[in-house]
Amino acid sequence: MKTINKLLTLTFILFSSVLFAQKSPILYGVLLDEHNVPIDGVSVYYDVPSGRVTTTTDRSGFYSINIPVNTPVNVFFSHISFKLSSIENVEMGYNDSFEFNSFMLTGTETLNNIVIDAKTGRKRVEGITNISPETIRKIPGANAGVENIIKLLGGNSNNELSTQYAVRGGNYDENLVYVEDIEIYRPFLIRSGQQEGLSFTNTAMIENVDFSSGGFQARYGDKLSSVLDITYRRPKGFGAEVEASFLGGSLTLESLSKNKKWSGIIGARYRDNSLLVNSQETETNFKPTFADVQTMVNFKPTDKWELSFLGNMSQNKYHYQPLTRQTNFGTIDEPIALQIYYDGQEKDEYETYFGAFKSTYEVSENFKFKVIGSIYHTQEQEHFDILAQYALGEVDTNIGSDTFGEIQSARGAGSQLNHARNDLDALIVNAEVKGFHDIKSNLIEWGVKYTREDIRDRLVEWEVIDSAGFALPAPVIDTPINDQPYNPYTGPLTPYQNVRATNFVEINRVSGYAQWSRRAKLGSSDIWMNAGVRAHQWQVNVYGNSGKSQVTMSPRGQFTIKPDWKRDMLFRIAGGLYHQPPFYRELRDSLGVVNPNVKAQQSIHIVLGNDYSFKLSGRPFKLVTEAYYKKLDDVNTYTLENVRIRYRANNDAVAYAYGLDVRMNGEFVPGTESWVTFGYLKTEENYRDKGYIARPTDQRLKFGILFQDYVPNIPSLKMYLNLVYNTGLPGGSPSYADPYVYQSRLNDYRRADAGFAYVFTDGTKAYDKGHWLAMFKELSVGLEIFNLFDNQNAITNTWVRDVYTKSQYGIPNYLTSRVFSIKLNARI
C-alpha cells in the first residue's frame, strides 16, 4: 500500500511539473509607421469573459501579450493617431508563440489617417479633425449623428432639435458639406429645429469623417467658416444593419458581387420627433413623418477606373396643431405665467431628390482625375394659420386654492394671428472635373466646376397682433402717432408684419482652383507647404433681368513644421482670403425682395495651431490648440430666429471674430476614446458705422465632453456621455427692434445626454456556429436619457406687448425636457 502511495505521489509530482512547465502562448511583434518608425503607445488588447487583457508597445514599437490556451480571440491594435486594426481568431496551444509585425499604412485596414506626405497630406498637417464613425454612432443625442459631434468639436449650437451648427462666429449658411466629393445642400424654408427631421448624412453608411473649422485649402469650396468631408463605405461583402428607437429607425443593406466589380449600399431611415416635441410646454397634435432612402453603387471595370452613383430621396412632412401652452417665469416672490390657447394648424412639407455620378480614373501612378455631375431638386411648402389668444399675469401660489397654478390677475391679454403660404421650387445642377498630379515630392491639384441654380419662390406671410382689443400696426409706420388707448388711431390698419414677394431667379456660376503641396526638410525638421488659389465668377438673373457679373479670387496657404524633438509636436499656420458668393437666401432681404448685385462676403482668416501627441499613465493622448482671427468685409448682416436666417442683402457692414479652441482626446479609460473641448469666441459687427455690437452667433464660451466608459467587471456594459455647456447667444429682441437699441442675451445652454448599452457582441468575440450570437457582428440594447438633469434651455423668446404700459415681456421658448428612449443596434 505504501508502495502504491509513493508511486501515485511520484506520478502526481511528475505530471504537475510537466503541467506547470507548459507556458501560456505568446503573441509578440513590432509595429511601425509608413516611414519605418516604431509606434510608441499602441494599445494591444483582447476581451475574454473575465474582462479585458491589454498591453502597450514601448519606444521600439515592441509588444508582447499572453494568449489564452486553445481559445480563439480577436486581438486589437488601437492608437489615437491610427485606425483600429485587428487579428481575428488567434488560437494557440501551450508553449506556442507567434510573431506578428505590421506596418500601419493610411488607407488600409491596419491604420488610421496620419500619413504625412505631399500626396495624402491632410489630417494632422492640414489641421483636420478625423472623427471615428463608431464614435458618431454611439454618442447619444436628440439628433444623433455627424452634426451631433461637430457641435462639440468645432461648431456651436444651442438647439438640440437642429442639425445645423455655427463655426467660429459664422452662421449656418457658411459651412461646406461634402459627401464623396459632392457638395450637399440644405432645405431653404426651414425655420425651426423640429422641422428639420433627418440630416442628409446617413451615419450607418459612413466610412470616414473629416472636419476643418477654418484655414482650409483652396481645393475646398467658397464658404467662410468650415468644411465637413464625408466618405461612404465600399462594401466588402454582404451585410445588414438595423437601428431602432422611440425616435425612429433605420435599415442598411450592403453587398459585393462575386467578381468584386460591383458593390452597393442602401439605407432607409424614418424619424419621428413626437417624443421630443411632446416634452415641450406647448401641448400639440403633432404628426411628423421624416423619411429618406439613400444609396451608393460602385462599379470598377478595371483596377484603375471606378464609377459611382450617389442617390437620395427624402420626404419631410411636418403637420403641427398647437393646443395650449403655459410658461411660468419670474421669481419665487413674484411668479408670472403666460397662458396661451391656440386655434389653427401648420402644414409644412419638404421633398428633395438628389442624384450624382462620379468617375475616378487613374491614368498612371502620378496622375488621376475625377469627373462629377450632380442634380439637386427641392420642393418646399410652408403653410400655416395659427391664432394664439394669450393672458399674461400673476400666478396663484396658494396650494389649497382651486385655481392653484393658474393666472389670477392678468397684466396683459390679447391675440395674435400668423398666416403663411410660402412655396419654393429649386433645381441645382453641377458639373465638375478634378485632377491630381504627383510629381516627385510635389502634389498638384486643380479643378473646374460649373453650377446652375434655378429658383422659383413665393412668399406670402403676415402677422396681426391685437392687444386687449387694440390692433397694433406695423412698427415701421411712423405716422400718425399711435398712442392707443388714450387717443383713437386714425392711420391705416396694416399687419404687424407683412411679407409678399414672388421671385424667379437664375444663377450661373463658374469656379475653379489650383494648388500645390510639398514635403521637405528644414535642417533636421520636417516641413509641409501648401499654396493655392480659388476663382469664382457668377451672375444673377431676376425675371430675365441680369445683375452684374462678379468675380472673386481667393489665395490660401498653409505651412506646417515638425521639429526634430523627442516630443511629438506639430506647429501650423494657415489662412488666406476667403470669399462667400451669395446663395439664394443671401440675395433675399427681410421683405423677400431679391437684390441681384449682392457682393460676396470676404474674410481674411489666420489660424495658428499646435498638435501634441503624448502618453499619460501609459495611454495615448492628443492635445490640439488653435488660435484664430477673422477680419470680415462686405458683411451681409442678418437676424436669427431659431434656425431661420433673414439677411439685409446690402453688404453694409464690417465685422471681426477671434478666439481659441483647445481639444484633448485619448484613452481616459483604457480601450476607449473620449474628448474634452473648450472654446472662447468673440465676434462683433459694425453696421453703417454705427459702432460694433455682438453678432447673432457671438457665443463667448463653449465646453464639451464626449466620454466613454465600461464596467470593469462587466466589460459588455457600456456608458456614453455627451455633456455641453455654452454661454448664451445674443438675441431675443422684439420684431423690428433696432439691434443697437435693444441688446440682450439668452440664458446659458446646459445639457447632458447619457446612453447605457449592453453589448452582446461587437465583433471581437467568436461564437460557435450553433450559438444564437454567431450570426451577429454587432448586437446591443441600451437606454438613452436626453437632457439628463432636466435643464430648461431656451432658443428664443416670445414677446408679449401690454398696450397700456407699452412694455414688451420676453417669455422664453423652452426646448426639450428630460426624455427616455430605448435603442437597439444589430449588424450581421
C-alpha positions in Angstrom: 0.0 0.0 0.0 2.8 2.3 0.9 4.5 1.5 -2.4 1.3 2.3 -4.3 1.0 5.7 -2.5 4.6 6.5 -3.3 4.0 5.7 -7.0 0.9 7.9 -7.0 2.7 10.7 -5.3 5.6 10.5 -7.8 3.2 10.4 -10.7 1.4 13.5 -9.4 4.7 15.3 -9.0 5.9 14.4 -12.4 2.6 15.3 -14.0 2.4 18.6 -12.1 6.0 19.5 -13.1 5.1 18.9 -16.8 1.9 20.8 -16.5 3.4 23.8 -14.8 6.4 23.8 -17.2 3.9 24.4 -20.0 3.8 28.1 -20.8 0.9 30.2 -22.0 1.1 31.1 -25.7 2.6 34.5 -26.6 1.8 36.9 -29.4 4.6 39.4 -30.0 6.0 41.7 -32.6 6.8 45.3 -33.7 4.5 48.0 -35.1 5.9 50.6 -37.5 4.5 53.5 -39.4 4.9 54.2 -43.1 8.4 55.6 -42.5 9.6 52.5 -40.7 9.5 54.5 -37.4 8.4 52.5 -34.3 5.0 53.4 -33.0 5.0 54.0 -29.2 1.9 53.6 -27.1 -0.2 51.3 -29.3 -2.8 49.6 -27.1 -2.8 45.8 -27.8 -5.8 44.0 -26.2 -8.4 41.3 -26.4 -11.6 40.6 -24.4 -12.4 37.4 -22.5 -15.5 36.7 -20.3 -13.5 37.7 -17.2 -12.5 41.1 -18.7 -10.1 42.8 -21.0 -6.4 41.9 -21.3 -4.2 44.7 -22.5 -0.6 45.8 -23.0 1.1 48.7 -24.9 4.1 49.0 -27.3 7.3 50.5 -26.0 9.5 53.1 -27.7 10.9 50.5 -30.1 7.3 49.6 -31.1 7.6 46.2 -29.4 4.7 44.4 -27.7 4.2 41.0 -26.1 0.9 39.6 -24.8 -0.2 36.3 -23.4 -3.0 34.5 -25.3 -5.5 32.1 -23.7 -4.7 28.4 -24.3 -6.7 26.8 -27.2 -9.2 29.7 -27.1 -9.8 31.8 -30.2 -9.6 35.6 -29.5 -9.6 38.7 -31.6 -6.6 40.9 -30.9 -6.9 44.6 -31.4 -4.3 47.3 -32.0 -5.5 50.8 -31.0 -3.7 54.1 -31.2 -5.3 57.6 -31.2 -3.5 58.5 -34.4 -4.4 55.4 -36.3 -7.5 53.4 -37.2 -8.3 50.4 -35.1 -6.9 47.2 -36.5 -7.2 43.6 -35.5 -6.2 39.9 -36.0 -9.2 37.6 -35.9 -9.4 34.2 -34.3 -6.0 33.9 -32.8 -5.8 30.4 -31.3 -2.6 28.7 -29.9 -1.7 25.8 -27.7 0.7 25.5 -24.8 4.3 26.8 -25.4 3.2 28.3 -28.7 4.4 31.7 -29.8 3.7 33.8 -32.9 5.5 36.9 -34.2 3.2 39.4 -35.8 4.9 42.5 -37.2 2.8 45.2 -39.0 3.2 48.4 -41.0 0.4 50.8 -40.3 -0.4 52.4 -43.6 -3.0 55.0 -44.4 -6.0 53.8 -46.4 -5.6 50.2 -45.3 -7.5 48.2 -42.7 -4.4 48.4 -40.4 -4.2 52.1 -39.6 -5.6 55.5 -39.4 -5.1 58.6 -41.3 -1.9 60.2 -40.1 0.3 59.7 -43.1 2.2 63.0 -43.5 3.4 63.3 -47.1 2.7 65.5 -50.1 0.2 63.1 -51.7 -2.0 62.4 -48.7 -1.0 65.4 -46.6 -4.4 66.1 -45.0 -5.5 65.3 -41.4 -2.8 66.3 -39.0 -0.8 68.6 -41.2 -3.8 70.4 -42.5 -5.5 70.8 -39.1 -8.3 68.5 -40.0 -10.1 66.6 -37.2 -10.9 62.9 -38.0 -13.9 61.5 -36.3 -14.4 57.8 -35.9 -17.7 56.5 -37.3 -18.0 54.2 -34.4 -17.9 57.2 -32.0 -20.6 59.0 -34.1 -22.9 56.1 -33.9 -22.5 55.5 -30.1 -22.6 59.0 -28.6 -26.2 59.9 -27.6 -28.1 63.0 -28.6 -31.6 64.2 -29.5 -30.2 64.4 -33.1 -27.6 61.8 -33.0 -25.2 61.7 -36.0 -22.3 63.6 -37.5 -23.6 67.0 -36.6 -24.1 66.0 -33.0 -20.3 65.5 -32.7 -19.4 68.6 -34.8 -21.3 70.8 -32.4 -18.9 69.7 -29.7 -15.6 69.6 -31.5 -15.7 72.6 -33.8 -19.2 74.1 -34.0 -21.6 75.7 -31.7 -25.4 75.2 -31.3 -27.8 75.9 -28.5 -30.6 73.9 -30.1 -30.7 70.1 -29.7 -33.6 69.8 -32.1 -31.5 71.2 -35.0 -28.7 69.5 -37.0 -27.3 72.9 -38.0 -24.2 74.4 -36.4 -22.2 77.6 -36.4 -18.4 77.7 -36.5 -16.2 80.4 -35.1 -18.6 83.2 -35.4 -20.2 82.2 -38.7 -23.8 81.3 -39.3 -25.5 78.1 -40.6 -25.1 79.1 -44.2 -21.3 79.3 -44.0 -20.4 75.6 -43.8 -19.4 73.4 -46.6 -20.6 69.8 -46.6 -19.3 67.1 -49.0 -20.3 63.5 -49.4 -18.0 61.6 -51.8 -16.6 64.9 -53.1 -20.1 66.1 -53.9 -21.5 69.3 -52.3 -24.6 68.8 -50.3 -27.4 71.4 -50.0 -30.0 72.0 -47.2 -33.7 73.0 -47.5 -34.4 76.7 -47.8 -37.6 77.3 -45.8 -36.8 75.6 -42.5 -37.4 78.0 -39.6 -37.3 75.7 -36.5 -35.1 72.8 -35.5 -38.1 70.4 -35.0 -39.0 70.8 -38.7 -35.6 69.5 -39.9 -36.2 65.8 -39.4 -33.2 64.0 -40.9 -29.7 65.2 -41.8 -28.6 64.2 -45.3 -25.7 62.1 -44.0 -26.7 58.5 -43.2 -24.5 57.5 -40.3 -24.8 53.8 -41.0 -23.1 54.3 -44.4 -20.1 56.3 -43.2 -16.5 55.1 -43.5 -14.6 58.3 -42.8 -15.4 61.8 -41.5 -13.0 64.8 -41.7 -13.8 68.3 -40.3 -11.9 71.6 -40.6 -13.1 74.6 -38.6 -11.0 77.1 -40.6 -7.9 77.8 -42.6 -8.8 75.0 -45.1 -7.1 74.6 -48.5 -8.1 76.0 -51.9 -9.4 72.7 -53.1 -12.5 73.2 -50.9 -15.3 75.5 -52.0 -16.2 79.1 -51.3 -17.6 79.4 -47.8 -16.3 81.4 -44.9 -16.3 79.0 -41.9 -15.9 75.2 -42.1 -15.6 72.0 -44.2 -17.2 68.7 -43.4 -15.9 66.0 -45.8 -17.5 62.5 -45.6 -16.7 59.3 -47.4 -19.1 56.4 -47.6 -18.2 52.8 -47.1 -17.2 50.4 -50.0 -18.8 47.1 -49.1 -16.5 44.0 -48.8 -19.3 41.5 -48.7 -22.9 41.1 -47.6 -24.0 43.0 -44.5 -27.1 44.3 -42.9 -27.6 46.8 -40.0 -30.7 47.7 -38.1 -31.2 50.5 -35.6 -34.5 51.2 -33.8 -35.5 53.5 -31.0 -38.5 55.5 -29.9 -37.3 58.3 -32.2 -37.4 56.2 -35.3 -35.2 53.6 -37.0 -33.0 52.7 -40.0 -32.2 49.7 -42.1 -29.0 49.4 -44.1 -28.0 46.7 -46.6 -24.7 46.2 -48.5 -23.3 43.7 -50.9 -20.4 42.9 -53.2 -20.7 40.9 -56.5 -18.8 37.7 -57.0 -16.3 39.2 -59.4 -15.9 42.2 -56.9 -16.5 44.7 -59.7 -19.9 45.8 -58.4 -20.7 46.9 -54.8 -23.6 48.7 -53.4 -25.0 50.1 -50.1 -28.5 51.3 -49.5 -30.1 52.8 -46.4 -33.7 53.7 -45.4 -34.4 55.9 -42.4 -37.5 57.0 -40.5 -37.6 59.8 -37.9 -40.4 60.8 -35.5 -39.8 63.8 -33.3 -43.0 63.4 -31.3 -41.2 62.1 -28.2 -39.1 65.3 -28.1 -41.7 67.8 -29.1 -44.3 66.4 -26.6 -41.8 67.1 -23.8 -42.1 70.9 -24.5 -44.6 73.2 -22.9 -46.9 73.5 -25.9 -49.5 70.7 -26.0 -50.0 69.7 -29.6 -51.4 67.3 -32.1 -48.1 66.5 -33.8 -47.9 64.2 -36.9 -44.4 64.2 -38.4 -43.1 61.8 -41.0 -39.5 62.3 -41.8 -38.2 59.5 -44.1 -35.5 59.0 -46.7 -33.8 56.4 -48.9 -30.2 56.8 -49.8 -28.0 54.5 -52.0 -24.4 54.4 -53.3 -23.5 52.0 -56.1 -19.9 51.4 -57.3 -18.6 49.7 -60.4 -14.9 49.0 -61.1 -14.4 47.9 -64.7 -10.6 47.9 -64.1 -8.3 48.4 -61.1 -7.7 52.0 -62.3 -11.3 53.1 -63.1 -14.3 53.4 -60.7 -17.8 54.6 -61.5 -20.1 55.6 -58.6 -23.7 56.8 -58.2 -25.0 58.5 -55.1 -28.8 59.0 -54.8 -31.1 60.3 -52.2 -34.9 60.8 -51.9 -36.3 62.4 -48.8 -39.8 63.5 -47.7 -40.4 65.5 -44.6 -43.9 66.2 -43.5 -44.4 68.4 -40.5 -48.0 68.7 -39.5 -48.5 70.6 -36.3 -51.6 71.6 -34.4 -50.8 73.5 -31.2 -53.5 73.4 -28.5 -52.4 75.1 -25.3 -49.2 76.4 -23.6 -48.4 77.8 -20.1 -44.9 79.1 -19.4 -44.0 80.0 -15.8 -41.2 82.5 -15.2 -40.5 85.5 -12.9 -39.3 85.0 -9.3 -40.4 83.0 -6.3 -41.8 86.1 -4.7 -43.5 87.2 -7.9 -44.2 84.3 -10.2 -45.6 85.2 -13.6 -47.1 83.0 -16.2 -48.0 83.2 -19.9 -51.1 81.2 -20.8 -52.0 80.6 -24.5 -54.9 78.9 -26.2 -54.3 78.1 -29.9 -56.5 77.5 -32.9 -55.4 76.5 -36.4 -52.6 74.4 -37.7 -49.3 74.3 -39.6 -48.6 72.0 -42.6 -45.0 72.1 -43.9 -43.7 69.7 -46.5 -40.2 69.3 -47.9 -39.4 66.9 -50.7 -35.8 66.6 -52.0 -34.3 64.5 -54.8 -30.6 64.2 -55.3 -28.5 62.2 -57.8 -24.8 62.3 -58.6 -22.4 60.4 -60.8 -18.6 60.3 -60.2 -15.9 58.7 -62.4 -12.4 58.3 -61.0 -9.7 57.2 -63.4 -6.0 56.6 -62.5 -4.2 57.4 -65.7 -0.8 56.5 -64.1 0.7 56.3 -60.7 1.3 60.0 -60.9 -1.9 61.2 -62.5 -5.5 60.8 -61.5 -8.7 62.7 -62.4 -12.3 62.8 -61.4 -15.5 63.8 -63.3 -18.5 64.6 -61.1 -22.1 65.6 -62.1 -25.0 66.1 -59.7 -28.6 67.3 -59.7 -30.5 68.6 -56.6 -34.2 69.3 -56.7 -36.2 70.5 -53.7 -39.9 71.4 -53.4 -40.9 73.0 -50.2 -44.1 74.5 -48.8 -44.7 76.3 -45.5 -48.5 76.8 -44.9 -50.0 77.8 -41.6 -52.8 79.8 -40.0 -52.4 79.9 -36.2 -54.4 82.1 -33.8 -53.0 82.5 -30.3 -55.1 84.0 -27.6 -53.0 84.8 -24.5 -53.1 86.1 -21.0 -50.1 87.3 -19.0 -50.3 87.7 -15.2 -49.5 86.7 -11.7 -49.9 83.0 -10.7 -52.0 81.7 -7.8 -49.4 80.2 -5.4 -51.9 79.1 -2.8 -51.6 75.3 -2.6 -55.1 74.8 -1.2 -56.7 77.0 -3.8 -58.9 75.6 -6.6 -57.0 77.8 -9.1 -53.5 76.8 -7.9 -51.0 77.4 -10.7 -53.4 79.4 -12.8 -53.3 83.1 -13.6 -55.4 85.1 -11.2 -54.9 88.7 -12.3 -53.9 89.4 -15.9 -51.4 92.2 -16.7 -52.0 91.8 -20.4 -54.3 90.0 -22.8 -54.7 89.8 -26.5 -54.4 87.7 -29.6 -52.0 87.0 -32.4 -52.8 85.6 -35.9 -50.0 84.3 -38.1 -50.5 83.3 -41.7 -48.2 82.0 -44.4 -48.4 80.5 -47.8 -44.7 80.1 -48.7 -43.7 77.8 -51.6 -40.3 77.2 -53.1 -39.0 75.1 -56.0 -35.3 74.9 -56.6 -33.2 73.0 -59.1 -29.4 73.0 -58.8 -27.1 71.3 -61.4 -23.3 70.8 -61.1 -20.6 69.6 -63.4 -17.0 69.3 -62.2 -13.6 68.0 -63.3 -10.7 67.5 -60.9 -7.1 66.5 -61.5 -4.2 65.2 -59.3 -0.6 65.1 -60.3 2.1 63.6 -58.1 5.5 64.9 -59.4 8.3 63.7 -57.2 7.8 65.4 -53.8 5.1 67.7 -55.2 1.4 67.3 -55.4 -0.5 69.5 -57.9 -4.3 69.6 -57.7 -6.8 71.5 -59.9 -10.5 71.6 -60.6 -13.1 73.4 -62.6 -16.9 73.5 -61.8 -20.0 74.8 -63.4 -23.2 75.4 -61.4 -26.6 76.5 -62.5 -29.3 77.4 -59.9 -33.0 77.9 -60.9 -35.2 79.0 -58.0 -38.9 79.8 -58.0 -40.1 81.3 -54.8 -43.4 82.7 -53.5 -43.6 84.4 -50.1 -46.9 85.4 -48.5 -46.6 85.9 -44.8 -48.3 88.2 -42.4 -48.9 88.7 -38.7 -51.7 90.6 -36.9 -51.5 91.5 -33.2 -54.5 92.6 -31.2 -53.6 93.6 -27.6 -56.6 94.0 -25.3 -58.8 94.9 -28.3 -56.4 97.3 -30.0 -54.9 96.3 -33.3 -51.2 97.1 -33.4 -50.0 98.4 -36.8 -46.5 97.7 -38.1 -43.9 99.4 -36.0 -42.1 100.7 -39.1 -45.0 103.1 -39.7 -44.1 106.4 -38.0 -47.2 108.5 -38.7 -49.8 109.1 -37.5 -48.8 108.8 -33.8 -50.2 105.7 -32.2 -50.9 106.2 -28.5 -53.9 103.9 -28.1 -56.0 103.7 -26.0 -55.7 107.4 -25.0 -56.5 108.6 -28.5 -58.1 106.8 -31.4 -55.7 105.6 -34.1 -56.6 107.1 -37.4 -53.9 105.5 -39.6 -54.3 102.5 -41.9 -54.8 99.2 -40.2 -51.9 97.2 -41.5 -50.5 93.8 -40.4 -47.8 94.0 -37.8 -45.6 92.1 -40.2 -46.3 91.7 -43.9 -44.0 90.0 -46.4 -45.2 89.4 -50.0 -42.9 88.6 -52.9 -42.6 86.3 -56.0 -39.1 85.6 -57.3 -37.9 83.8 -60.3 -34.1 83.6 -60.1 -31.4 82.0 -62.2 -27.7 82.0 -61.1 -24.9 80.7 -63.3 -21.5 80.1 -61.6 -18.1 79.0 -62.8 -15.4 78.3 -60.2 -12.0 76.6 -60.1 -8.9 76.1 -58.1 -5.3 75.2 -58.4 -3.0 74.3 -55.5 0.5 72.9 -54.8 1.7 70.8 -51.8 5.2 69.7 -50.9 7.0 68.0 -48.2 10.6 68.9 -47.5 13.3 69.2 -44.8 14.4 72.3 -42.9 17.5 71.2 -41.2 16.5 68.2 -39.2 12.9 69.2 -39.1 10.1 68.0 -41.4 8.1 70.7 -43.1 4.9 70.7 -45.3 3.9 73.6 -47.6 0.7 74.2 -49.4 -0.4 77.2 -51.6 -3.4 77.6 -53.8 -5.9 80.0 -55.2 -9.7 79.8 -56.0 -11.6 81.8 -58.5 -15.4 82.3 -58.7 -17.5 84.1 -61.3 -21.3 84.4 -61.1 -24.2 86.3 -62.4 -27.8 86.6 -61.0 -30.8 86.9 -63.3 -34.1 88.0 -61.8 -37.2 87.9 -64.0 -34.8 87.8 -67.0 -33.0 91.0 -65.9 -29.3 90.3 -65.4 -27.3 91.6 -62.5 -23.7 92.5 -63.0 -21.1 89.7 -63.5 -18.9 89.4 -60.4 -15.5 87.7 -59.9 -13.5 86.8 -56.8 -10.0 85.5 -56.2 -9.1 83.7 -53.0 -5.4 82.9 -52.4 -4.8 80.4 -49.5 -1.8 78.8 -47.9 -0.6 76.5 -45.1 2.8 75.8 -43.5 3.5 73.0 -41.0 6.7 72.1 -39.2 7.5 69.1 -37.1 10.7 69.8 -35.1 13.2 67.0 -34.5 12.2 66.8 -30.9 11.6 63.9 -28.6 8.1 65.2 -28.1 5.7 64.5 -31.0 4.7 68.1 -31.9 3.5 69.9 -35.0 3.2 73.7 -35.4 0.9 75.0 -38.1 0.0 78.4 -39.6 -2.8 78.6 -42.2 -5.0 81.2 -43.7 -5.7 83.4 -46.7 -8.6 85.3 -48.3 -11.9 83.5 -48.2 -15.0 84.6 -50.2 -18.6 83.5 -50.0 -20.5 84.4 -53.1 -24.2 84.8 -52.2 -26.6 81.8 -52.4 -30.3 82.5 -52.9 -31.2 83.1 -49.3 -28.4 85.7 -49.1 -29.8 87.6 -52.1 -33.3 88.0 -50.5 -33.8 90.7 -47.9 -36.2 90.6 -44.9 -39.2 91.7 -47.1 -38.5 89.0 -49.7 -37.0 91.3 -52.3 -34.1 89.9 -54.3 -31.0 92.1 -54.8 -29.1 90.5 -57.8 -26.0 92.6 -57.1 -25.2 91.4 -53.5 -21.4 91.1 -53.3 -19.5 88.2 -51.9 -18.7 88.4 -48.2 -15.0 88.1 -47.7 -12.7 87.2 -44.7 -9.0 87.4 -44.1 -8.5 84.3 -41.9 -5.4 83.3 -39.9 -5.1 80.2 -37.9 -2.2 79.3 -35.6 -2.2 75.7 -34.4 -0.2 73.2 -32.3 -0.7 69.4 -32.3 0.9 67.5 -29.5 0.7 63.7 -29.1 1.8 62.2 -25.8 1.3 59.5 -23.3 -0.4 59.8 -19.9 -0.4 56.9 -17.5 0.9 54.8 -20.3 -2.1 55.6 -22.6 -2.0 57.7 -25.8 -3.5 61.3 -25.9 -3.5 64.2 -28.3 -3.8 67.9 -27.5 -4.8 70.3 -30.3 -4.7 74.0 -29.7 -5.8 76.6 -32.3 -5.9 80.4 -32.1 -7.7 82.2 -35.0 -8.6 85.7 -36.2 -11.0 86.7 -38.9 -11.4 90.2 -40.5 -14.6 90.3 -42.5 -15.7 92.9 -45.1 -18.8 93.4 -47.3 -20.7 91.6 -44.5 -24.3 90.7 -45.2 -25.9 91.2 -41.8 -28.9 89.1 -40.7 -31.3 88.2 -37.9 -31.5 84.7 -36.5 -34.8 83.3 -35.3 -34.5 79.7 -34.1 -32.7 78.4 -37.3 -34.2 80.8 -39.8 -31.8 83.4 -41.2 -33.1 86.7 -42.7 -30.5 88.8 -44.5 -30.4 92.5 -45.1 -28.8 91.8 -48.5 -26.9 95.0 -48.7 -23.2 94.3 -47.7 -23.2 97.4 -45.5 -21.2 96.1 -42.5 -17.7 95.0 -41.4 -17.0 92.5 -38.7 -14.3 90.5 -36.9 -14.0 87.3 -34.9 -11.2 85.9 -32.8 -10.9 83.1 -30.3 -9.1 80.0 -29.0 -10.1 76.3 -29.3 -8.5 73.6 -27.2 -9.3 69.9 -27.7 -7.8 66.8 -26.0 -8.8 63.3 -26.9 -7.4 60.0 -25.8 -7.9 56.9 -23.7 -9.1 58.4 -20.5 -10.4 54.9 -19.9 -8.2 52.1 -21.4 -9.5 50.8 -24.8 -12.0 53.7 -25.3 -11.6 57.2 -26.8 -13.0 60.3 -25.2 -12.9 64.0 -26.0 -12.7 67.2 -23.9 -13.1 70.6 -25.7 -13.0 74.2 -24.6 -13.5 77.3 -26.8 -13.5 81.1 -26.4 -15.0 83.3 -29.1 -15.7 87.0 -29.6 -17.3 88.3 -32.8 -18.8 91.7 -33.5 -20.1 93.7 -36.4 -20.3 97.4 -37.4 -23.4 98.3 -39.5 -23.1 101.5 -41.4 -20.5 102.9 -38.9 -22.9 102.9 -36.0 -20.4 101.1 -33.9 -19.6 97.5 -33.0 -22.2 95.2 -31.4 -22.3 91.5 -30.9 -23.2 89.3 -33.9 -26.1 86.8 -33.5 -23.5 83.9 -33.2 -21.3 85.6 -30.5 -21.1 82.7 -28.1 -18.3 83.5 -25.8 -17.6 80.2 -24.0 -18.0 76.6 -25.0 -17.3 73.5 -23.0 -18.0 69.9 -24.1 -17.2 66.3 -23.1 -17.7 63.1 -25.1 -16.9 60.3 -22.6 -17.0 56.6 -23.0 -16.6 54.0 -20.2 -17.5 50.5 -19.2 -18.0 48.5 -16.0 -14.6 46.7 -15.3 -16.2 43.6 -14.0 -18.9 43.6 -16.8 -17.0 45.0 -19.9 -20.0 44.4 -22.0 -21.9 47.1 -20.1 -21.0 50.5 -21.7 -21.7 54.1 -20.8 -21.6 57.1 -23.1 -21.9 60.7 -22.0 -22.4 63.8 -24.1 -22.1 67.0 -22.0 -22.4 70.5 -23.3 -22.2 74.0 -21.7 -22.5 77.1 -23.9 -22.9 80.7 -22.8 -26.0 82.5 -24.0 -26.4 83.8 -27.5 -27.4 87.4 -28.3 -31.0 87.8 -29.5 -34.5 87.5 -28.4 -35.4 91.1 -29.3 -39.0 92.0 -30.4 -39.8 92.2 -34.1 -38.3 95.2 -36.0 -36.3 96.2 -32.9 -33.1 98.1 -33.6 -30.3 95.9 -32.5 -28.3 98.9 -31.5 -31.0 100.0 -29.1 -32.1 96.5 -27.9 -29.2 94.3 -26.7 -29.9 91.2 -24.7 -28.7 87.6 -24.3 -30.4 84.3 -23.8 -29.6 82.2 -20.8 -26.7 79.8 -20.9 -27.2 76.4 -22.6 -26.6 73.4 -20.4 -27.3 69.8 -21.4 -26.2 66.3 -20.7 -27.3 63.2 -22.8 -26.4 59.8 -21.5 -26.5 56.4 -23.1 -26.2 52.9 -21.4 -25.8 49.8 -23.6 -25.3 46.2 -23.0 -23.2 44.9 -25.9 -23.9 41.2 -26.6 -21.2 41.2 -29.3 -19.2 43.8 -31.1 -17.2 41.6 -33.5 -14.4 40.9 -31.1 -15.8 37.6 -29.8 -16.0 34.4 -31.8 -19.0 32.1 -31.2 -19.7 28.5 -32.4 -21.9 28.2 -35.5 -24.8 26.9 -33.4 -24.7 29.9 -30.9 -27.5 32.4 -31.3 -25.0 35.3 -31.5 -22.8 33.7 -34.2 -24.7 35.5 -36.9 -24.2 39.0 -35.5 -21.2 41.2 -36.0 -22.7 43.6 -33.5 -25.7 43.5 -31.2 -26.5 45.8 -28.4 -29.6 47.1 -26.5 -29.5 50.3 -24.5 -31.2 53.1 -22.7 -30.8 56.7 -23.7 -31.6 59.6 -21.4 -31.8 63.0 -23.2 -31.4 66.1 -21.0 -30.3 64.0 -18.1 -30.5 66.8 -15.5 -33.7 68.3 -17.0 -32.3 71.7 -17.6 -34.6 74.4 -19.0 -32.9 75.7 -22.1 -34.4 78.4 -24.4 -33.6 79.1 -28.0 -35.8 82.3 -28.5 -38.3 84.5 -26.7 -41.9 85.1 -27.3 -42.6 88.8 -27.0 -45.9 89.9 -25.5 -46.9 93.6 -25.6 -49.1 95.3 -23.0 -50.9 98.1 -24.8 -51.3 100.2 -21.7 -47.8 100.2 -20.4 -46.2 99.8 -23.9 -43.9 97.2 -22.2 -42.6 94.1 -24.0 -42.3 90.9 -21.9 -39.8 88.3 -23.1 -41.2 84.9 -22.5 -38.6 82.1 -23.1 -39.4 79.4 -25.6 -38.0 76.3 -23.8 -36.5 73.4 -25.6 -36.9 69.7 -24.6 -37.1 68.4 -21.1 -35.9 65.0 -19.9 -36.8 62.2 -22.2 -36.1 58.4 -22.0 -35.7 56.2 -25.1 -34.8 52.6 -25.8 -32.3 51.8 -28.6 -31.5 48.6 -30.4 -28.5 48.1 -32.8 -27.8 45.0 -34.8 -25.4 44.2 -37.6 -24.8 41.0 -39.5 
